[in-house]
């Protein structure tokens, strides 16, 4: 499934309808939220002061109305039965989007880091992002693994921060809304296995950073 290279931009759109002011009226000025904004904890591999994460501008969805249940003496009609009327509709299958960020093997990890920064700036929570490397591991992953796999995977299970893993361990990682793959080397066989597995782990978005020609070939062979 060939892809057209895109600019390294991650577009996040706010959920819910936007209110449009009526013609001739001035939209009311939004009230400022009192109190200081909380600072987000620093992400792994990025020492220094914590930077605040802008809150996601999302409108909460209203709960779906519950189907009315007929009483015991309700007359039978020609419409669908009560069981059919009360049965919920089957949810639509969610297909994650795929975005390609062109980068050399040497620059794929830096491109993945920039993609993560854009995702966090657009409102994604750190715990929603999983980063996979096909070549050399991310420095944070190498550092944390030096303390043992138990402590390393305990941070994965906590699910409160960006997690970095090698493609060899991708099958052990849990699904997350966004998976970022840095094709920064490694064998061809490993990359062919990693991309379709990463696609299965992403529930909303798969971002692949690497050489476009190679990635298109890998996607065509593995997906």
N, C-alpha and C positions, 0 to 999 in steps of 0.2 A: 504494500500500500504506500506508494511514493508520496512524499510530503514536499511542500514548497517551503523553503527556508523563510523564517520570519525574523523580525527584529527582536532583540532580547527584551521584550516587554511582557509582563504578565498583567492581563486585564482582569480586574475583579469588578463585577457590577453589583450594586446594592440590590438586595431583594425587596420586593413589595412595591406597590404603586407609589408614584410621586404625585403629590398634590400640586395642581396648576392653579394659580390665582385667576379669578374671573376677570374679564375684560373691564378695564376702568377702575379696578380696585388695586390697592397696594398690598402686597403680601406681608403678613405680620412678621416682625423681626423675631427670630427664634430666641428664646430665653437662654442665657448662659447657664451652664451647669455649675452649681456652686462647688467649691472645694478644689483642691489640687488634683491633677490627673495622676494616677498611680504609675510608677515606672516599672517597665517590664524587666524581669531578670535577664542578665546578659546571656546570650546564646553561647553554646559550646564552641571553643576555638576562636572566640572573639573577645580577648581581654579588654578591659577598659570600663569606663562608666556605663551604666545601663541607660539605654535610650527608651523613651516612652513609645509605646505602640499606639497609633491612632485608633480610636474605637471604630468598630465597624458600624456603618450607618445602615442598619437593617431594621425593617419594620416587622415586628412579630406577627406571625400568621395567626388568624383567628381559628379556633378549633372547628373542625368540620361538624356540621349539624348532625345529630343522631337521628336515624330514621325512626319515624313514629311507629310504635308497636300497636297493632289493633287489639281492642279489648276482647274478652271472651265471647261477647255476644255480637261482635261485628259481623254484618252480613257479608256473605261471599259475593264477589263481583267477578267481572270478566277479565280484570287486570291480572298482573302477576301475583303469585302467592305471597303470603307474609314472609315466608322464609327467603324467597328470592328478593323481595324488596329490602329486607334487613341485611342481606349479605353484602359485605363491603366489596367495592370494585378492586380488581387486581391491580397492584401498583405497576406503573410503567417501568420497564427495564432502564437502569441508569448506565449510560455509556460515557466513560470519561473522555474528555477532550485530549488531544495530543498536540503539543507545541514543540517545535524544533528550534533550538538556539545554536546557530553555527559557531563552532569553535574548534581549534586544533586540539590534539590529544593533550598537549602541554597546558593549554588554557581552558580545558573543559571544566576543571574543578573551580577555577576562579569564576567562570561563567555560571556555574551552579550556585556559587555563593551569592552572586549578584541576583540571580533569580529568586533565591530564598529571601534576600533583603526586600525585593519588590513585593513578594507575597506577603511578608509581614507588614510592610508599609500599607498594603492595600486592605488590611484587616484580617488576614489569616492568623490564627493562633499558632504559636510555636509547636504545640503538640499535634497540629494537623499536617506537619510536613515531615517526610522521610526522604533522606538523601542517600543515593546508592552510587558507589564507585566501582568501575570495572577493572581499574588498574591499581595504582598505589592507594592505600586507604587514606581517608581524611585524617589530618593530624590529630583531631580530637578523638577519633575512634582508636587510633594507635595508642594515644596516651591513656585512654580509659581502659583499654584491654590489658595494659601493663599491670593493672590492679586485679586482673582476673576476670573471667567471663561472667561469673555470677554477678559481680557489681556492675559490669557493663550492661548486661541484659536487664538488670533491675531498673536501670534508668529508662530503658525501652519500655518496660512494662508500666512504669509510672505514667508515661504518655503526656508529660507536661512540658516537653521541650522538643526542639528539632533533634532528630536522631540520625546519626550517620552510620552506615553499615556497608560492608563489602558485598559485592554481588554474590559471592559464594554463600553468604549467610542470609540471602534475601528470602529464602523459603521460610526461615524462622521468624521473620519480621511480620508484624500484624499490619492489616490494611489501614491506610490513612487517606484522608481526602486528597492530598497532593503528594505525588512521588516525583522526585527530581533525580534523574540519572545522569551522572557525569561519565561519558565514555572517554576515560583518560588513559586508555591502554588496555592491557589484558589480552587474552587469547580471543580469537574469533568465535570459538565454540562457547566460551563463557558469555560473551556479549549477545550471541544469538539466543541463549537461554534466558539471559537477564531481562531483555526488553519485554518479551511477552509476559514474563512473571511480574515485572514491575507494572505493566498495564493492568494485570489482574489485581494488584495491591492498591491501585489508585481508584478511589470512588468518584472523583470529580475531575482531576487534571493530572496528566503525565507530561512532564517537561524533560526533554532529552537534549543534553548539551554535548556537541561533538561535531565531527566532520559530516556534513550533510550527505555526501555521496555514500559514505560508509553506513550511516544510520539508515538511509533509505534501503540499502541492500540488506541490512540486518532485519529491518522491519518486514521487508518482503519475504525473507527467508523464515522468520520466526513467528510472525503474527498472522 
